[in-house]
Structures are given as structure tokens and as C-alpha cells.
């Protein structure tokens, strides 16, 4: 029936042991046997999606007129920057993807401070070093600068008038350089021990910075973010090394937020929030509990049906299905797949595929036994003749999964994407389960028990 039967069983036991180890572990550490130092440390905590643990979902759109075309590469760059910014804020396991030509969908499972996330992903993040001469604007003042194509104007030597909002509307100031010349941005402290932002410039930026500070000692170099003043220090001397510090009324949180914006660059396309959806953790936990209950009930019914209707083959299939579930969950944890409600639906469907394969084989096995074949011949014929149907159905499922994944990835349909990914992984593992594990277990059972009463053991 099967050559190297016991070698296959050892392999199955090793795979099962590894799967159970991953399943029950929240963190895996591999120690150096010589000095007990940690060689590998990796978190194995399951990753739950927005609908299972709550969080924030945001739909962003290019804040440009509908008649203005948006470059696809610019939108992809904006998506990457938004992802980097939110990761730097500590929002892990987020999903940021394009939705069409002008929109970005962001999902932030477990996010607690929705306002902070919205603030940092909306801001363009354009930093400018502006020459304001003798004028020291207050923090929060909005300045008009010549960066962006407007005609440059020399900075005024006297303070410009401001309106009630702190804006100097009638003066255009010259931008010396922008944040694109930043190579390093970190949170530090100033001389008074208050939070500040330290930065390092590129060689080209350092040259410009050195020349300007040397020629404008005693003047004001104003630093703006999205045209709003964040700091206006006086130039006390030439700064030739390209290193500086932005200080102001920062808290640790605001200094970190500014550093994140500057570190990951300015958005090439301004974004606006079209829609937000907040899911509370209680609702997500309720969805998870109901999904687990439904899965447990369904699995119990299936296990009982297989054991009662197919007898010995059904029992081996039940063991195989349980091992399939353990291996599948371990793969999801190891690969870091985010589980969502649609993803759980994909798992259930792939479980059905594994059962379909077993049912095809077992029905064929019954037919061969009814036809008078001995058990060994019936066993071999059952798998070989059922294989074409199993192969075609699983290939069709994989092709469908690929199409759904492409659709979800292209149009930002995370529900479809999650379903297709878990379905594809489940189908591959279900093939291993039905064709390798079930076949090996049944062959071992037949070799050990050598059943004579076919009606009792096979239900024929």
C-alpha cells in the first residue's frame, strides 16, 4: 500500500509536534546551547484583524480637484509614507493599501488614539527653513513662502503685521531649503532639558545651511511645517556641520510626532479623510467568540458524521482534520497572517475542501470493496482514481483565490483579500492533510488491525 510507512509516520509526528508547539506559544526563543544566550526570539501571538479586536478604519482620498489627474506612483509613495508614519507611532499590524486611483484604505487594529493617527496621516509634512530676517514670528503663525513656484520676495527687516489668527498675509518669505535634505531626525532635549527634535542634513543641505547661517548671524531662521511656524530661533553663529535642533513648546508626544513626520518625508499628494469607522474592542471580541463557537459546533458535527458514516476511514480522517487545524493555525501564527472574520470563513471553506477529498477517496474505496477487490488493491485504486477530481477542484480553488486576492489588492477590498489569502493557504495544507496524513494513518490502521468484517469497519 505505502512504502516507508513508519518513516512517514515519524515525519507526521514531527510536523504535528512543531505545529502544537507554535500553537500554544506566544513567543518562541531558541537558545545558544553553549552560553544560554538567545539566538532567535520571535513573537507568536496571533494577529487579529480590525473586526476581531476593534480599532480604526480610515478612507483617505487625494485632496485635489476631480479634474486633476493623480500619478499612481505618487499615490503608492503616499501609501508607504502613511504606513511608515503609523508604524513609527507604535500602531502595529496595520493594513494600508491603495483603493483605485485616488484613495487609500487604512486599517489599524487595536488602535486606541484615533485622533493622533488621523492627525499624522493627514498632514502633508512639508518642512521649510525660512529666512524671516529680523522678524521672529510666534509659534503657530502661518507664513507665506516662495516655495512652490510663487515669486520670491526679500524678507522684511521689520515685523510684519498679523491678523487675529496669527497669520502674516501680505508678506512672502524666502525658503532656504526644505525637509528633503534631512537624513536623520530624532527626539532629544534642549539646553533646558525640554523635549526637542535633533536633525542631521545631507552634504548638499549642510553646505546651504552653513552658508546661510554664516551670512545671517543675528537674524531669524524660521522653521515651518506645512507653512505653520514650529520654531523661530536666532542665528548665533555659523553652523558648518549640518546638525541642528528644533526646539519649542514640545511635549514628548508632540516631539515624537514631528520627528516621525520629518523622518518619513512629506506626502507627495495631500490627503483628506473621507470616512472613518471605529470598532470597539467589545464588539470585536463578541464577533471572535461567536466565530469560535460556530466553528467548534461545525467541526464537532463533521467529526461525528465522518466517524459514524465512514467508520475506520472516517476516524482517520477526523484525526487528519484535527492535525490540519493545528498545522493551519501554526502557519498563520508563524507567517503573521492577520485573522479576520472573512479570513475565518476562508478557513472553514478550505476545511470543507479537505473533507471533500477524503469523501471522494472513501466513496471510491467502498466501490472497490463492493466490487470484490481485496483491501490492499481497493486502497491503492481509491486514491489513484479519486486524484484527478481532487486535483482539479483544488486547482480551481487556488485560481479563484488568486483572482480574489488581485481584486482585493487592486481595489482596496481588505475583506476579499483576507478571505482569498486564508483560503489559498488552507487549500494547500488541506491537500497535504488528505493525501499524505489521512492516507498514512489509514494504511497504518489497516496494517495494524487487518480488519475482516468490511461492513463493520467500512460501512459498506
C-alpha positions as CSV (number, residue, x, y, z in Angstrom):
1,X,0.0,0.0,0.0
2,X,2.6,2.5,1.1
3,X,6.3,2.2,1.2
4,X,8.3,3.6,4.2
5,X,5.1,3.8,6.2
6,X,6.8,4.3,9.5
7,X,9.1,6.9,8.1
8,X,6.1,8.8,7.0
9,X,4.6,8.5,10.5
10,X,7.7,9.9,12.1
11,X,7.5,12.9,9.8
12,X,3.8,13.4,10.6
13,X,4.6,13.3,14.3
14,X,7.4,15.8,14.0
15,X,5.2,18.2,11.9
16,X,2.4,17.8,14.5
17,X,4.7,18.4,17.4
18,X,6.1,21.6,15.8
19,X,2.6,22.8,15.0
20,X,1.3,22.3,18.5
21,X,4.4,24.0,19.9
22,X,3.8,27.1,17.8
23,X,0.0,27.0,18.6
24,X,0.5,27.0,22.4
25,X,3.4,29.5,22.4
26,X,3.1,33.3,22.5
27,X,6.8,33.7,22.0
28,X,9.5,31.3,20.6
29,X,13.1,31.5,21.8
30,X,16.0,29.4,20.6
31,X,18.9,29.5,23.0
32,X,22.6,29.0,22.3
33,X,23.5,25.6,23.9
34,X,27.0,26.9,24.8
35,X,26.2,30.1,26.8
36,X,22.4,30.2,27.1
37,X,22.2,33.4,25.0
38,X,19.1,33.9,22.9
39,X,19.8,33.1,19.2
40,X,16.3,33.7,17.9
41,X,13.3,35.4,19.6
42,X,10.0,35.8,17.8
43,X,6.5,36.7,19.0
44,X,3.9,34.1,18.1
45,X,0.9,36.0,19.4
46,X,-2.0,35.6,17.0
47,X,-2.7,38.7,14.9
48,X,-6.3,39.6,14.9
49,X,-7.9,42.0,12.4
50,X,-10.0,45.1,12.9
51,X,-13.3,43.2,13.1
52,X,-12.0,40.8,15.8
53,X,-10.2,43.1,18.2
54,X,-11.6,46.5,17.3
55,X,-9.7,49.6,16.1
56,X,-9.9,52.2,13.4
57,X,-10.6,52.1,9.7
58,X,-9.9,55.2,7.6
59,X,-10.7,56.0,4.0
60,X,-8.3,58.7,2.6
61,X,-8.6,60.5,-0.8
62,X,-6.3,62.7,-2.7
63,X,-7.3,66.3,-1.7
64,X,-7.2,67.6,-5.3
65,X,-9.9,68.6,-7.8
66,X,-11.6,65.7,-9.6
67,X,-10.2,67.1,-12.9
68,X,-6.6,66.8,-11.7
69,X,-5.0,63.5,-12.5
70,X,-3.1,61.8,-9.8
71,X,0.1,59.8,-10.6
72,X,-0.1,56.2,-9.5
73,X,3.5,56.2,-8.3
74,X,2.8,59.3,-6.1
75,X,-0.2,57.5,-4.5
76,X,2.0,54.5,-3.8
77,X,4.6,56.7,-2.2
78,X,1.9,58.4,-0.1
79,X,0.7,54.9,1.0
80,X,4.2,53.9,2.0
81,X,4.7,57.2,4.0
82,X,1.4,56.8,5.8
83,X,2.4,53.2,6.7
84,X,5.8,54.2,8.0
85,X,4.4,57.1,10.0
86,X,1.7,55.0,11.7
87,X,4.2,52.2,12.4
88,X,6.6,54.6,14.0
89,X,3.7,55.8,16.3
90,X,3.5,52.2,17.6
91,X,0.4,51.3,15.6
92,X,1.4,47.7,14.6
93,X,-0.2,45.2,12.3
94,X,-1.8,48.0,10.3
95,X,-3.0,47.5,6.8
96,X,-2.5,50.4,4.3
97,X,-3.4,49.8,0.7
98,X,-4.5,51.6,-2.4
99,X,-8.1,51.6,-3.4
100,X,-8.5,52.7,-7.0
101,X,-6.5,55.7,-8.4
102,X,-7.2,58.3,-5.8
103,X,-7.9,56.5,-2.5
104,X,-6.1,54.8,0.3
105,X,-7.7,52.5,2.9
106,X,-6.1,52.2,6.3
107,X,-7.0,49.7,9.0
108,X,-5.4,50.0,12.5
109,X,-6.4,47.0,14.7
110,X,-6.3,47.8,18.4
111,X,-5.7,51.5,17.8
112,X,-6.5,53.5,21.0
113,X,-5.7,57.1,20.0
114,X,-7.7,57.6,16.8
115,X,-7.1,61.4,16.7
116,X,-3.3,61.0,16.8
117,X,-3.4,58.6,13.8
118,X,-5.7,60.9,11.8
119,X,-3.6,63.9,12.6
120,X,-0.3,62.4,11.4
121,X,-1.6,60.7,8.3
122,X,-3.4,63.9,7.0
123,X,-0.6,66.3,7.5
124,X,1.5,66.9,4.3
125,X,4.6,67.2,6.4
126,X,6.4,69.8,4.3
127,X,9.2,71.3,6.4
128,X,10.8,74.6,5.3
129,X,13.7,76.6,6.6
130,X,12.5,80.2,6.0
131,X,14.6,83.4,6.1
132,X,12.4,85.9,8.0
133,X,15.2,88.4,8.6
134,X,14.6,90.4,11.8
135,X,11.0,89.2,12.1
136,X,10.5,86.5,14.8
137,X,7.0,85.0,14.2
138,X,5.2,83.4,17.0
139,X,4.7,79.6,17.0
140,X,1.6,78.6,15.2
141,X,1.8,81.6,12.8
142,X,1.1,80.7,9.2
143,X,3.7,82.1,6.7
144,X,3.5,82.6,3.0
145,X,6.7,81.4,1.4
146,X,8.1,81.4,-2.1
147,X,8.5,77.6,-2.2
148,X,6.1,76.1,-4.8
149,X,6.6,78.4,-7.7
150,X,5.5,81.9,-6.5
151,X,7.7,84.8,-7.0
152,X,10.4,85.2,-4.3
153,X,10.4,88.3,-2.2
154,X,13.2,89.6,0.0
155,X,12.5,89.2,3.7
156,X,11.3,92.3,5.5
157,X,13.5,93.9,8.1
158,X,10.6,94.8,10.4
159,X,7.9,92.7,11.9
160,X,5.1,92.0,9.5
161,X,1.5,92.7,10.7
162,X,-0.5,89.7,11.7
163,X,-4.3,89.1,11.8
164,X,-6.2,87.7,14.7
165,X,-5.3,84.1,13.7
166,X,-1.6,84.8,13.8
167,X,-1.2,84.9,10.0
168,X,1.1,87.3,8.2
169,X,-0.9,87.5,4.9
170,X,0.8,90.2,2.9
171,X,4.5,89.1,3.1
172,X,6.1,86.3,1.2
173,X,9.3,84.9,2.7
174,X,12.2,83.1,1.0
175,X,12.6,79.4,1.7
176,X,16.3,78.5,2.1
177,X,15.8,74.7,2.0
178,X,13.2,72.1,2.7
179,X,13.0,68.9,4.7
180,X,14.1,66.8,1.7
181,X,17.7,67.5,2.8
182,X,17.1,65.8,6.2
183,X,19.0,62.5,6.6
184,X,18.3,61.8,10.3
185,X,15.7,63.0,12.7
186,X,15.4,62.0,16.4
187,X,13.8,63.2,19.6
188,X,16.3,64.8,22.0
189,X,16.4,67.5,24.7
190,X,17.4,71.2,24.5
191,X,19.7,73.0,26.9
192,X,16.8,73.5,29.4
193,X,16.1,69.7,29.4
194,X,12.9,70.1,27.4
195,X,11.9,67.8,24.5
196,X,13.3,68.9,21.1
197,X,13.9,67.4,17.7
198,X,17.5,66.9,16.6
199,X,18.3,66.7,12.8
200,X,21.2,66.0,10.5
201,X,21.4,67.4,7.0
202,X,22.7,65.8,3.7
203,X,26.0,67.2,2.4
204,X,24.2,69.5,0.0
205,X,21.8,70.7,2.7
206,X,24.7,71.1,5.1
207,X,26.5,73.4,2.6
208,X,23.4,75.6,2.2
209,X,22.8,75.7,5.9
210,X,26.4,76.6,6.6
211,X,26.5,79.4,4.1
212,X,23.2,80.9,5.2
213,X,24.0,80.8,8.9
214,X,27.4,82.3,8.3
215,X,26.0,85.2,6.3
216,X,23.0,85.9,8.6
217,X,24.3,86.0,12.2
218,X,21.8,87.7,14.4
219,X,18.9,87.1,12.0
220,X,16.0,84.7,12.4
221,X,15.8,81.4,10.7
222,X,12.2,80.2,11.0
223,X,11.2,76.6,10.7
224,X,7.7,75.8,9.4
225,X,5.7,72.6,8.9
226,X,3.0,72.9,6.3
227,X,3.5,76.7,6.4
228,X,2.9,76.9,10.2
229,X,5.7,78.1,12.4
230,X,7.0,75.5,14.8
231,X,10.3,77.2,15.8
232,X,12.0,80.6,15.1
233,X,15.5,80.5,16.6
234,X,18.1,83.3,16.2
235,X,21.3,82.5,14.3
236,X,24.0,82.9,16.9
237,X,26.8,81.7,14.7
238,X,27.7,79.7,11.6
239,X,26.7,76.0,11.7
240,X,29.1,74.1,9.4
241,X,28.4,70.5,10.4
242,X,24.9,70.3,9.1
243,X,23.4,69.4,12.6
244,X,20.7,71.4,14.3
245,X,17.9,71.3,16.7
246,X,14.2,72.3,16.6
247,X,13.0,73.5,20.0
248,X,9.7,74.9,21.1
249,X,6.7,74.2,23.3
250,X,7.0,70.4,22.7
251,X,5.8,67.6,24.8
252,X,7.4,64.1,24.4
253,X,4.4,63.1,22.3
254,X,4.4,66.1,20.0
255,X,8.2,66.0,19.5
256,X,7.9,62.3,18.6
257,X,5.0,63.0,16.2
258,X,7.1,65.8,14.5
259,X,10.1,63.6,14.2
260,X,8.0,60.8,12.6
261,X,6.6,63.3,10.0
262,X,10.1,64.6,9.1
263,X,11.8,61.2,9.2
264,X,9.4,59.7,6.7
265,X,9.2,62.7,4.4
266,X,6.4,64.8,3.1
267,X,3.4,63.4,1.3
268,X,3.6,63.9,-2.5
269,X,-0.2,64.2,-2.6
270,X,-2.3,65.9,0.1
271,X,-4.8,63.6,1.6
272,X,-8.2,64.2,3.2
273,X,-10.3,61.8,5.4
274,X,-13.4,60.7,3.5
275,X,-14.7,58.3,6.0
276,X,-13.7,56.8,9.4
277,X,-15.1,53.8,11.2
278,X,-14.3,52.9,14.8
279,X,-15.0,49.4,16.1
280,X,-15.0,49.0,19.8
281,X,-13.0,46.1,21.3
282,X,-16.2,44.7,22.9
283,X,-17.8,44.3,19.5
284,X,-14.7,42.7,18.1
285,X,-14.4,40.3,21.0
286,X,-18.1,39.3,20.6
287,X,-17.5,38.6,16.9
288,X,-14.5,36.4,17.7
289,X,-16.3,34.4,20.4
290,X,-19.3,33.8,18.1
291,X,-17.0,32.7,15.3
292,X,-15.1,30.3,17.5
293,X,-18.4,28.9,18.8
294,X,-19.8,28.4,15.3
295,X,-16.5,26.8,14.2
296,X,-16.5,24.4,17.2
297,X,-20.1,23.3,16.6
298,X,-19.5,22.8,12.9
299,X,-16.3,20.8,13.5
300,X,-18.0,18.6,16.1
301,X,-20.8,17.7,13.7
302,X,-18.4,16.9,10.9
303,X,-16.2,14.7,13.1
304,X,-19.3,12.8,14.3
305,X,-20.6,12.3,10.8
306,X,-17.3,11.1,9.4
307,X,-16.8,8.6,12.2
308,X,-20.4,7.3,12.1
309,X,-20.8,7.0,8.3
310,X,-17.3,6.0,7.2
311,X,-16.2,4.0,10.3
312,X,-12.5,3.3,10.3
313,X,-11.6,5.6,7.3
314,X,-13.7,8.3,8.9
315,X,-11.8,8.1,12.2
316,X,-8.5,8.5,10.4
317,X,-10.0,11.5,8.5
318,X,-11.1,13.0,11.8
319,X,-7.5,12.8,13.2
320,X,-6.2,14.2,10.0
321,X,-8.7,17.2,10.1
322,X,-7.6,18.0,13.7
323,X,-3.9,17.9,12.6
324,X,-4.9,20.1,9.7
325,X,-6.4,22.7,12.0
326,X,-3.3,22.6,14.2
327,X,-0.9,23.0,11.3
328,X,-3.0,25.7,9.7
329,X,-3.1,27.8,12.8
330,X,0.6,27.4,13.3
331,X,1.3,28.5,9.8
332,X,-0.9,31.6,10.3
333,X,0.9,32.5,13.5
334,X,4.4,31.9,12.1
335,X,3.7,33.9,8.9
336,X,2.0,36.6,10.8
337,X,-1.3,36.4,8.8
338,X,-3.9,38.7,10.2
339,X,-7.1,36.8,11.0
340,X,-10.4,38.5,10.2
341,X,-14.0,37.3,10.0
342,X,-13.8,36.8,6.2
343,X,-10.5,35.0,6.8
344,X,-12.1,32.6,9.2
345,X,-14.7,32.0,6.5
346,X,-11.9,31.1,4.1
347,X,-10.6,28.7,6.7
348,X,-13.9,27.0,7.1
349,X,-14.2,26.7,3.3
350,X,-10.7,25.2,3.0
351,X,-11.7,22.7,5.7
352,X,-14.6,21.7,3.5
353,X,-12.1,21.1,0.7
354,X,-10.1,18.7,2.9
355,X,-13.2,16.8,3.8
356,X,-14.3,16.7,0.1
357,X,-11.1,15.0,-0.8
358,X,-11.5,12.4,1.9
359,X,-15.1,11.7,1.0
360,X,-14.1,11.2,-2.7
361,X,-11.5,8.7,-1.7
362,X,-13.6,6.9,0.8
363,X,-16.6,6.5,-1.6
364,X,-14.2,5.2,-4.2
365,X,-12.8,2.8,-1.6
366,X,-16.3,1.5,-0.8
367,X,-17.0,0.9,-4.5
368,X,-13.8,-1.0,-5.0
369,X,-14.5,-3.2,-1.9
370,X,-18.1,-3.9,-3.2
371,X,-16.6,-4.9,-6.5
372,X,-14.7,-7.7,-4.8
373,X,-11.2,-6.3,-4.6
374,X,-9.1,-7.1,-1.6
375,X,-8.3,-4.3,0.8
376,X,-4.8,-3.6,-0.5
377,X,-6.0,-3.3,-4.1
378,X,-9.0,-1.2,-3.1
379,X,-6.8,1.1,-1.1
380,X,-4.5,1.8,-4.0
381,X,-7.2,2.2,-6.6
382,X,-9.3,4.5,-4.4
383,X,-6.5,7.2,-4.2
384,X,-5.3,6.9,-7.7
385,X,-8.8,7.1,-9.2
386,X,-10.0,9.9,-6.9
387,X,-6.9,12.0,-7.5
388,X,-8.0,13.7,-10.8
389,X,-11.1,15.1,-9.2
390,X,-9.3,16.2,-6.1
391,X,-6.6,17.9,-8.3
392,X,-9.0,19.7,-10.5
393,X,-11.1,21.0,-7.7
394,X,-8.2,22.3,-5.7
395,X,-6.6,24.0,-8.7
396,X,-9.9,25.7,-9.4
397,X,-9.9,26.9,-5.8
398,X,-6.4,28.2,-6.0
399,X,-7.1,30.1,-9.2
400,X,-10.2,31.6,-7.7
401,X,-8.2,32.7,-4.6
402,X,-5.6,34.3,-6.9
403,X,-8.2,36.3,-8.7
404,X,-9.9,37.4,-5.5
405,X,-6.6,38.4,-4.0
406,X,-5.7,40.5,-7.1
407,X,-9.2,42.1,-6.9
408,X,-8.9,42.9,-3.2
409,X,-5.3,44.2,-3.5
410,X,-6.2,46.4,-6.5
411,X,-9.4,48.0,-5.2
412,X,-8.5,48.1,-1.5
413,X,-11.1,45.4,-0.6
414,X,-9.4,44.0,2.5
415,X,-12.3,41.7,3.2
416,X,-11.9,40.0,-0.1
417,X,-8.1,39.9,0.2
418,X,-8.2,38.3,3.7
419,X,-10.7,35.7,2.5
420,X,-8.7,34.7,-0.5
421,X,-5.3,34.5,1.4
422,X,-6.6,32.2,4.1
423,X,-8.5,30.1,1.5
424,X,-5.4,29.6,-0.6
425,X,-3.2,28.6,2.4
426,X,-5.9,26.4,3.7
427,X,-6.3,24.6,0.4
428,X,-2.6,23.8,0.2
429,X,-2.5,22.4,3.7
430,X,-5.7,20.5,3.2
431,X,-4.1,18.7,0.2
432,X,-1.2,17.7,2.4
433,X,-3.7,16.6,5.1
434,X,-6.0,14.5,2.9
435,X,-3.4,13.0,0.6
436,X,-0.5,12.4,3.0
437,X,-1.7,12.3,6.6
438,X,-5.1,10.6,6.0
439,X,-3.6,8.1,3.6
440,X,-0.7,7.3,6.0
441,X,-3.0,6.9,9.0
442,X,-5.4,4.7,7.2
443,X,-2.6,2.5,5.8
444,X,-1.2,2.2,9.4
445,X,-4.6,1.2,10.7
446,X,-5.2,-1.4,8.1
447,X,-1.7,-2.8,8.6
448,X,-2.2,-3.0,12.3
449,X,-5.8,-4.2,12.7
450,X,-6.2,-6.2,9.4
451,X,-10.0,-5.9,9.6
452,X,-12.0,-8.8,8.2
453,X,-15.6,-7.6,8.7
454,X,-15.8,-5.0,5.9
455,X,-19.3,-4.0,6.7
456,X,-18.4,-3.2,10.3
457,X,-15.2,-1.4,9.6
458,X,-16.0,0.4,6.3
459,X,-19.8,0.7,6.4
460,X,-20.4,-1.0,3.0
